[in-house]
Amino acid sequence: MLSAIVLAAGAGRRLGIPVPKPLVKINKQPAIIYSLETFNKHPGIDEIILVVSVQNKAAIIWAIKKYSFKKINVLCLGGKRRQDSVYSGLKAVSSSSNWVLIHDCARPFIGTKLISKVIAAAKKTGAAILGVPVKATIKSVKDGLVVDRTVDRSNLWEVQTPQVFKKELILKAYNRYAKENFTDDASLVEKLGAKVSMVQGSYANIKITTMDDLLLAEVIAKGGAYAI
């Protein structure tokens, strides 16, 4: 059994608008609906754990009422940090589940094929994540505005979600390192010394953080380029 934890507790302050990020409209549809629809129809996902905040819980419940998301088994409250929200979701996963998929709803354009690929990779190694090779020139900067060096990008990948783990592995990582600060779940698993496989994702699997991202999201949604 595989459980999907969808993180929707973020406020989206960097967007500079009063609407919580999960409820920001993209092509007239709340951002959270895109990934929920995809996970709900994916045959490899058995349940969805939706993590929300105290502030947006009622609004999210209202927004998803008209959709038939039969796989949403639990709606729980997140925490101050992203990893606190993940930990809350992990504690709500069904006892019969063997695998956990973790996804940020701020990445609305995940497709079914990529979900299948990252699940298949995880089942071979115990942990797998999506990512794309870095395309831009990367420079290390010191003292605020002084270029220190140009970084070799040949082995650099930009990490995405979903990330998939054997349940006992991700629980062990969180039980041991949850109080530390990490930017993604695989970082905790890596710290255990476990192998994490990288699966090539899609450049359309963007994370909505700024208004520029939201403008790009409108283009992607209207073009349907994310359906992969």
N, C-alpha and C positions, 0 to 999 in steps of 0.2 A: 504494500500500500504506500502511496506517495501523497504527502500533504504539501500544499502550496501556501506559503505565508506571503501575503501581499501587504506591504507597508504603506499606510495612508494616513499617518499621523503628522506629517510635515505641514508646517504653516505656510511655507513658500514666501518668506519675507523678502527674499532677494528679487522676487518678481515685482515688488512694489505695488501690489494691488490688494484690496481687502479680502478677496475671495481665497479660501484655503486652496492650496495647490491641487489636491485631488479633485476639486470641484471646478477648476478653471475650465472654461469651455474651449474645446478644440473642434472646429468645424461643427459648432452647435451641440456638441456632446461633451459631458464632463470627462475630464482626462481619465479618471479612475475606471470608467466604463470600458475603455478599449482593452486593457489587459485583463479585466475580469471576464469579459466576453471570450477572450482567447483561452484563458485557463479553464473556464467553465465547459467549453466544448472539447478540450483536449482529452483524448481517451486515456492518457497516461496519468492523469491527475484525478485523485479520488476525493479529496476534500480541499476547501479553501479556508484559510484562517485570515480574516481581515482585521488588521490592526489600525485603529483609529485613535483620535485624541478626544479629550473631554469636550474641547471646543467645537470639533467638526462632526462628532458622532451623530447627532440628530439630523444634521444636513445630509450626511452621507446615506443614512438609512432612508431618508426621503428620496434622495437622488436615485437609489438603486431599486426602489420599490416596484417600478414598472417593468423591471427586467427579471427574467426567470433564471436567477443564478442558483440553481438547485444544489450546487456543490459547496456553497458557503455554510459551513457547519458552526463556526464560531466567529463572533465579533468581539474583540477584546481591546482594552486600552493600552496605548503605548506609553513610552516614558520620555524623559528629557532629551536623551540622545537616541540616535538611530539604533545603536546596539541594544539600548534598553527596550526599545520597541520590538526588536527581533527576539530578545530573550522572553518577553511577554508572550509573543506568538509561539515560541518553542514550547513553552509550558502548557499551551492550549492544544498542541498536536495530539491526535488520537493515539492511544497506547498501542494500537495495532499497526500503526504506521512504521515503515522501515526506512523511508527516504523523505527528505525535506528539501523543498525548493523555496528559495527566498528571492523575492522580487520587489523592486521599488515601483510604486504606481506612477512615479514621476517619469518612468520609461513606458509610455503607452503603446509603443509600436513594436512589441515583440510578436513574432509570428510562430505558428504551430511547428513548422519544420525546425526552427532553431531550438525550440523547447525540446523537441524529440531528440535532437543531436546532443544537447547538453545533458539530458537525462541518461542517454545511452553511454556517454563518456563517463559519467559519474558511476554508473553501475559496473564499469570496468576497473576503476581505480579507487572509488570511495568518495571522490570529490571532483567536481568539474565546474568551470566558470566560462562565461562568454567574454569575448574581447575582440578588439580589432587592432591591427598594426598601426602604430603611430605614423601619420603621414607628414606632419609638419616638422620643421627643424626645431630642435629643442635646445635651449641654452640655460645653463645654470647661472643665476645672478646673485651677487653678494652686495652688501652695503646698500641695498635698496635698488639702485639703478645701474650698477656696474656689472658688465658681463664677465663672468668668471671663466667659463669654457663652453664649448659646444659639445653636447652629449651625443654619443653614438646611439642612434635610434634603431639600429638593426635588430636589437632584441627587445625593444620596448613595445608594449601593448597597452592600449587603453581598456580598462576593465569595465564590464557591463554587468547587468543582471538580466535574467535569473542566474543564480548560483545554486548548485544542487549537491547535497551531501548525504551520506549515510547518517541516519538519525543519531545513532550512538556517538558518532564522531563529532558532529556539530554540537551536540549537547555537552560532550566532554570538553570541547574547546571553550564553550560559553561558561560552563561551570568553573573552569580554571581561570579564564582571562576576561570575563565580562566587565570587570571594573576598570580595565585599561581602555585606552582610546584607540579605536581602529576605524578606518573608512570603509572597509568592506568585510564581509563574513569570512572570506577565504583567508584573510590575514591571521585570524585566530587559529584556523586549522593549520596554516603554515607554521605557526609558532609551536604547534604540537610536534612538528617534524613530519607531518603527513604529506603525501604527494597530492598535488592539485593539478588536474589536467586543464589546459587551455583549449577552448573550442572557438573557432572563428565565428564571430557574430556578424552584425550588419551595421553599416554606418548610419542606417535609418533608425537604429535603436537608440535614439538620442535621449538624454536626460534633460527634462525641462527644469531649468534653474533661473534663467534670466528672461527678460522680455524678448531678446533676440531668439532664444530657444523656442519661445511660444510662437513667434512669427514663422519660424522654420517648421514647427509642428503643424501649423495650418496648411502649409504647402504639402507636406508629407501625407497628411490625412486626406486632403482633397484628391491627391494623386493615387492613393492606395498603394504606394510603393513599399509599405511596411508589411504587407501580407505575404511573408516568406516563412 
